[in-house]
Amino acid sequence: MTTILLFGADGQLGWELQRALAPLGSVQALSRSDVDIAEPEALRAAIRAAMPRAIVNAAAYTAVDKAEADAAAAQTVNALAPGVMAEEAKAQGAWLVHYSTDYVFDGTKLGPYAETDQTRPLSVYGRSKREGELAIAAAGASHLIFRTSWVFGPHGGNFLKTILRLAREREELAVIDDKIGAPTSSELLADVTAHALAAAFGTRIDGGLYHLCAAGETSWHGYASFVVDVARKLGAELKLAPERINPIPTEQYPLPAPRPRNSRLDCGRIRRALDLDLPDWRWHVRRSLAELIRP
Ligand SMILES: NC(=O)c1ccc[n+]([C@@H]2O[C@H](COP(=O)([O-])OP(=O)(O)OC[C@H]3O[C@@H](n4cnc5c(N)ncnc54)[C@H](OP(=O)(O)O)[C@@H]3O)[C@@H](O)[C@H]2O)c1
């Protein structure tokens, strides 16, 4: 029986991976209460005990702003732990699937970023995620790293759910309109991961780094406006109308961690590798809202 060892099972993505990976084998889904991945010996022991055919790591230190004052913790979870997972995967001949972020880039490129583009993280979180990518590559295990952006889904905390909550509470909102990217659902990420892992087990995909996000692009303001518009059409009782969401520049909404202005990722490599079409970001936003709003 194929065992797939999943870390971060209670996160946005981990939750969906539990569903999407189930047809590939027996999924051993671990959350922080099972194993703290910041403890290398406990992490190694868990992997050795499971003897998995694949390790899928959806666990991460994702509090981007908090990380600015908590660099050691972010580094341990986002860089050291993936390196340990990769060493154990190498020793056991297992695949390692891991996730990274658009925040490894500085956002100054005009077009979408390719896997070969120079990284230059602006934040502690971005640096720690980049170091995780490098640690995995250095360990020499068979691996797939998916860099994604602006993750949302019905399970866990995210921008979509925050906007929906604020739209119920407020009549007016200001949202930045000078940063662009592709909102990507945890469902899409999990489903493509399952396709990729099936291909990996059948040696039909090259290991390495892949960009993976929904098609299309928007600003945070465009995203918020779409969420409120669709939520209203689905019958949600909201105080906020889409036209009362005011566009503002980043400077008017300062945060501890700088973010890239351009978060667009070129996903041609994964589309070609798996012969897949990636749906427009609006498609999964509508689905998530329907799940959240309709009884
Ligand atoms: N969210 C985004 O917008 C975004 C964008 C680009 C890339 N990504 C990447 O996508 C992946 C999945 O992100 P996500 O949005 O699903 O994150 P998430 O919802 O924050 O889930 C992360 C999970 O990791 C767990 N975790 C953190 N530290 C741990 C530790 N020391 N030991 C064990 N578990 C630990 C968390 O548990 P607790 O709840 O107990 O802390 C949480 O369940 C990550 O690699 C992230 O960097 C996310």
The ligand as an SDF file (V2000), in Angstrom:
LIG
                    3D

 48 52  0  0  0  0  0  0  0  0999 V2000
   -1.6580   31.6300    2.1090 N   0  0  0  0  0  0  0  0  0  0  0  0
   -1.1450   32.1940    1.0030 C   0  0  0  0  0  0  0  0  0  0  0  0
   -1.6680   33.2110    0.5090 O   0  0  0  0  0  0  0  0  0  0  0  0
    0.0510   31.5800    0.3130 C   0  0  0  0  0  0  0  0  0  0  0  0
    0.5800   32.2250   -0.8230 C   0  0  0  0  0  0  0  0  0  0  0  0
    1.6700   31.6480   -1.4600 C   0  0  0  0  0  0  0  0  0  0  0  0
    2.2140   30.4730   -0.9890 C   0  0  0  0  0  0  0  0  0  0  0  0
    1.7030   29.8790    0.1190 N   0  0  0  0  0  0  0  0  0  0  0  0
    2.3050   28.6280    0.6020 C   0  0  0  0  0  0  0  0  0  0  0  0
    1.3440   27.5940    0.4560 O   0  0  0  0  0  0  0  0  0  0  0  0
    1.5390   26.6150    1.5030 C   0  0  0  0  0  0  0  0  0  0  0  0
    0.2390   26.3690    2.2320 C   0  0  0  0  0  0  0  0  0  0  0  0
   -0.2110   27.5850    2.8160 O   0  0  0  0  0  0  0  0  0  0  0  0
   -1.6160   27.7160    3.5630 P   0  0  0  0  0  0  0  0  0  0  0  0
   -2.2370   28.9730    3.0790 O   0  0  0  0  0  0  0  0  0  0  0  0
   -2.3770   26.4520    3.4780 O   0  0  0  0  0  0  0  0  0  0  0  0
   -1.1070   27.9530    5.0560 O   0  0  0  0  0  0  0  0  0  0  0  0
   -1.8980   27.8650    6.4410 P   0  0  0  0  0  0  0  0  0  0  0  0
   -3.3770   27.8130    6.1930 O   0  0  0  0  0  0  0  0  0  0  0  0
   -1.3270   28.9310    7.3090 O   0  0  0  0  0  0  0  0  0  0  0  0
   -1.4710   26.4270    6.9920 O   0  0  0  0  0  0  0  0  0  0  0  0
   -0.1720   26.1720    7.4140 C   0  0  0  0  0  0  0  0  0  0  0  0
   -0.2530   25.0090    8.3760 C   0  0  0  0  0  0  0  0  0  0  0  0
    1.0910   24.7290    8.8330 O   0  0  0  0  0  0  0  0  0  0  0  0
    0.9970   24.4270   10.2090 C   0  0  0  0  0  0  0  0  0  0  0  0
    2.2680   24.6550   10.8950 N   0  0  0  0  0  0  0  0  0  0  0  0
    2.9110   25.8290   11.0820 C   0  0  0  0  0  0  0  0  0  0  0  0
    4.0090   25.6280   11.8430 N   0  0  0  0  0  0  0  0  0  0  0  0
    4.0470   24.3010   12.1390 C   0  0  0  0  0  0  0  0  0  0  0  0
    4.9140   23.4880   12.9070 C   0  0  0  0  0  0  0  0  0  0  0  0
    5.9920   24.0160   13.5160 N   0  0  0  0  0  0  0  0  0  0  0  0
    4.6710   22.1690   12.9910 N   0  0  0  0  0  0  0  0  0  0  0  0
    3.5860   21.6260   12.3980 C   0  0  0  0  0  0  0  0  0  0  0  0
    2.7080   22.3480   11.6680 N   0  0  0  0  0  0  0  0  0  0  0  0
    2.9390   23.6690   11.5400 C   0  0  0  0  0  0  0  0  0  0  0  0
   -0.0630   25.3670   10.7320 C   0  0  0  0  0  0  0  0  0  0  0  0
   -0.5260   24.8930   11.9680 O   0  0  0  0  0  0  0  0  0  0  0  0
   -1.0730   25.9490   13.0740 P   0  0  0  0  0  0  0  0  0  0  0  0
   -2.4210   26.3750   12.5490 O   0  0  0  0  0  0  0  0  0  0  0  0
   -1.1150   25.1370   14.3130 O   0  0  0  0  0  0  0  0  0  0  0  0
   -0.0900   27.0810   13.1050 O   0  0  0  0  0  0  0  0  0  0  0  0
   -1.1000   25.3000    9.6120 C   0  0  0  0  0  0  0  0  0  0  0  0
   -2.0170   24.2430    9.8180 O   0  0  0  0  0  0  0  0  0  0  0  0
    2.6730   27.1610    2.3700 C   0  0  0  0  0  0  0  0  0  0  0  0
    3.8860   26.5940    1.9680 O   0  0  0  0  0  0  0  0  0  0  0  0
    2.6880   28.6550    2.0590 C   0  0  0  0  0  0  0  0  0  0  0  0
    3.9600   29.2230    2.2850 O   0  0  0  0  0  0  0  0  0  0  0  0
    0.6040   30.3920    0.7840 C   0  0  0  0  0  0  0  0  0  0  0  0
  1  2  1  0
  2  3  2  0
  2  4  1  0
  4  5  1  0
  4 48  2  0
  5  6  2  0
  6  7  1  0
  7  8  2  0
  8  9  1  0
  8 48  1  0
  9 10  1  0
  9 46  1  0
 10 11  1  0
 11 12  1  0
 11 44  1  0
 12 13  1  0
 13 14  1  0
 14 15  2  0
 14 16  1  0
 14 17  1  0
 17 18  1  0
 18 19  2  0
 18 20  1  0
 18 21  1  0
 21 22  1  0
 22 23  1  0
 23 24  1  0
 23 42  1  0
 24 25  1  0
 25 26  1  0
 25 36  1  0
 26 27  1  0
 26 35  1  0
 27 28  2  0
 28 29  1  0
 29 30  1  0
 29 35  2  0
 30 31  1  0
 30 32  2  0
 32 33  1  0
 33 34  2  0
 34 35  1  0
 36 37  1  0
 36 42  1  0
 37 38  1  0
 38 39  2  0
 38 40  1  0
 38 41  1  0
 42 43  1  0
 44 45  1  0
 44 46  1  0
 46 47  1  0
M  CHG  2   8   1  16  -1
M  END
$$$$
